[in-house]
Amino acid sequence: MPRQLIALRLATPLAVLALTLTACGGGDSDTTAQQTTTQAKSSPSKTASSTRLIAGDSVSGKITEDTGTITYGVSAQRLTFGTEAQAKAAVQDPADAKGKVLAVASVRYTHQAGPTLTSATNATDSTTVWAGGQRGAILLGSPTDAPGCDDPYDIDAWTTGQSHTICEFYLIAATAKKAEVHWSPDDGTPYVWTFPGPGA
């Protein structure tokens, strides 16, 4: 399912977004007091009929890659929220971020079956973040090699049994009580992980 993007150009991607990088690395909670982090919790894998999930739940689905069809296990680990000030500083036009905060989605993908992947995965293409019933705006140009996050373009050979955590940056409504990570495999089955939103 192709991702629909709202392209927001970053003014200073590395300096401004540095405050949110602990979303993927699990750093000290004291580093940024204004962030709200939802940590992943262990729980059993869900079947295809279980589309509503919580942090750490794992699902499986097939994705067509350049080397063939690969079955992935996918688990949304957490969402970390920044501040509205950070969001405004991250885009060229602060008006684009009015009433919004930065959100970092940390998702773990596990190669469960299929050929070795030798190029950037397509598994992330249908991953999106929603809040308040609206799709978040992905920040193009945000860092892909943040601490605890694997750069998908640096993965030379992804073989069965290997897992990689890939993080993406979004803008979502600051007042949203609930936030969601959505992912769909090639068969279109929608999986939704629910987290407390930045306004919870």
C-alpha positions in Angstrom: 0.0 0.0 0.0 1.8 3.2 -1.1 2.4 5.8 1.5 0.8 9.2 1.1 3.3 11.8 2.3 3.1 15.4 3.3 6.6 16.6 2.6 7.8 19.1 5.1 11.3 20.4 4.6 13.6 20.5 7.6 15.4 23.6 8.6 18.0 22.0 10.8 17.3 18.3 10.9 20.2 17.0 13.0 20.4 19.8 15.6 16.7 20.2 16.2 15.7 16.6 16.1 18.5 15.5 18.4 16.2 16.0 21.3 13.9 13.2 20.1 16.5 10.6 19.2 16.1 8.8 22.5 12.8 7.5 21.1 14.7 4.8 19.4 17.6 4.3 21.8 16.0 4.1 25.1 18.2 6.8 26.7 17.8 8.4 30.1 14.3 9.6 30.8 15.9 12.7 32.4 17.5 13.9 29.2 14.4 15.7 27.9 11.8 16.3 30.6 9.1 17.5 28.2 9.0 14.3 26.2 6.5 11.6 26.8 7.7 8.1 26.0 5.6 5.0 25.7 7.9 1.9 26.2 7.2 -1.4 24.6 5.8 -4.2 26.6 6.2 -7.9 25.9 3.1 -9.7 24.8 2.2 -12.7 22.6 2.1 -12.5 18.8 -1.3 -11.7 17.3 -3.1 -13.5 14.5 -4.3 -11.7 11.3 -7.8 -11.3 12.8 -6.4 -9.2 15.7 -5.9 -5.8 14.1 -5.9 -3.7 17.3 -2.6 -4.0 19.1 -0.6 -2.5 21.9 3.1 -1.6 22.1 5.4 -4.7 21.6 2.7 -6.9 20.0 4.1 -8.7 16.9 2.3 -9.6 13.7 3.5 -11.3 10.5 3.0 -10.4 6.9 4.5 -10.8 3.4 6.2 -8.0 1.5 7.4 -8.2 -2.1 11.0 -7.2 -2.3 13.5 -6.9 -5.2 14.9 -10.4 -4.3 11.5 -12.0 -3.8 8.7 -12.3 -1.3 9.8 -12.0 2.4 7.7 -12.7 5.5 8.4 -10.1 8.2 7.5 -10.0 11.8 6.6 -6.4 12.7 6.3 -4.9 16.1 5.7 -1.2 16.9 7.8 -0.7 19.9 7.0 2.8 21.0 6.2 6.4 20.1 8.1 9.3 21.6 6.7 12.9 21.6 8.5 16.1 21.5 7.2 19.6 22.0 5.4 22.1 19.8 8.4 24.4 19.9 10.6 21.6 18.5 8.0 20.9 15.8 8.0 24.5 14.7 11.8 24.6 14.7 12.0 21.4 12.5 10.1 22.8 9.5 10.9 25.7 7.2 7.5 27.4 7.8 6.5 27.3 11.5 2.9 27.7 10.5 3.1 24.1 9.2 3.6 22.9 12.7 1.1 25.0 14.6 -0.7 22.9 17.2 1.6 19.9 16.4 4.4 18.0 18.1 7.2 15.8 16.8 6.5 12.1 17.1 9.1 9.3 16.5 7.8 5.9 15.7 10.2 3.0 16.5 9.2 -0.2 14.7 11.1 -3.5 14.7 11.1 -5.6 11.5 12.2 -9.3 11.7 13.1 -11.3 8.5 11.1 -14.5 9.2 11.3 -16.3 5.8 12.3 -15.8 2.2 15.4 -14.8 0.3 18.1 -12.6 1.7 17.3 -8.9 1.2 20.2 -6.9 -0.4 18.5 -3.5 -0.8 16.4 -1.1 1.3 13.3 -2.9 2.5 9.8 -2.1 1.2 8.3 -3.2 4.5 8.4 0.4 5.8 6.4 1.8 2.9 3.0 1.2 4.5 4.0 2.3 8.0 2.3 5.5 9.1 1.4 7.3 12.3 -2.1 8.6 13.0 -3.4 10.8 15.8 -6.9 12.1 16.5 -8.1 10.2 13.5 -5.7 12.0 11.1 -2.6 10.7 9.3 0.5 12.4 10.6 2.9 14.3 8.3 6.1 12.5 7.8 9.2 14.6 8.0 11.3 13.9 4.9 15.0 14.3 5.5 14.9 13.3 9.2 17.8 11.3 10.4 17.6 7.6 9.7 20.7 6.6 11.8 19.6 7.9 15.2 20.8 6.0 18.2 19.0 2.7 18.4 17.6 3.1 14.9 19.1 1.2 12.0 19.5 3.1 8.7 17.7 0.9 6.1 20.0 2.0 3.4 23.0 0.6 5.3 21.7 -2.9 5.6 23.8 -4.9 3.1 22.3 -8.3 3.6 19.2 -9.0 5.7 18.8 -12.7 6.3 16.3 -14.9 8.0 16.3 -14.4 11.8 17.7 -10.9 11.7 15.8 -7.9 13.1 16.2 -4.2 12.5 14.6 -1.3 14.3 13.7 1.5 11.8 12.5 4.9 13.1 10.6 7.7 11.3 9.7 11.2 12.3 6.2 12.7 12.1 4.2 15.7 13.0 0.9 15.0 14.8 -1.7 17.0 16.7 -0.4 18.1 20.1 -3.8 17.6 21.8 -4.4 14.0 20.5 -5.4 11.7 23.4 -4.5 8.6 21.3 -1.9 7.9 18.7 -1.5 4.9 16.4 1.1 3.2 14.3 -0.4 1.5 11.2 1.2 -1.2 9.0 -0.2 -3.3 6.2 1.5 -6.2 4.4 0.9 -6.9 0.7 -2.4 -8.6 1.3 -3.8 -5.3 2.7 -4.5 -6.5 6.2 -4.3 -3.4 8.4 -2.6 -3.7 11.8 -2.9 -0.9 14.3 -0.9 -0.3 17.4 -2.4 2.1 19.9 -0.5 4.4 22.2 -1.4 7.2 24.6 -1.2 10.4 22.6 0.8 13.6 23.4 -2.4 15.1 24.9 -3.2 12.2 27.1 
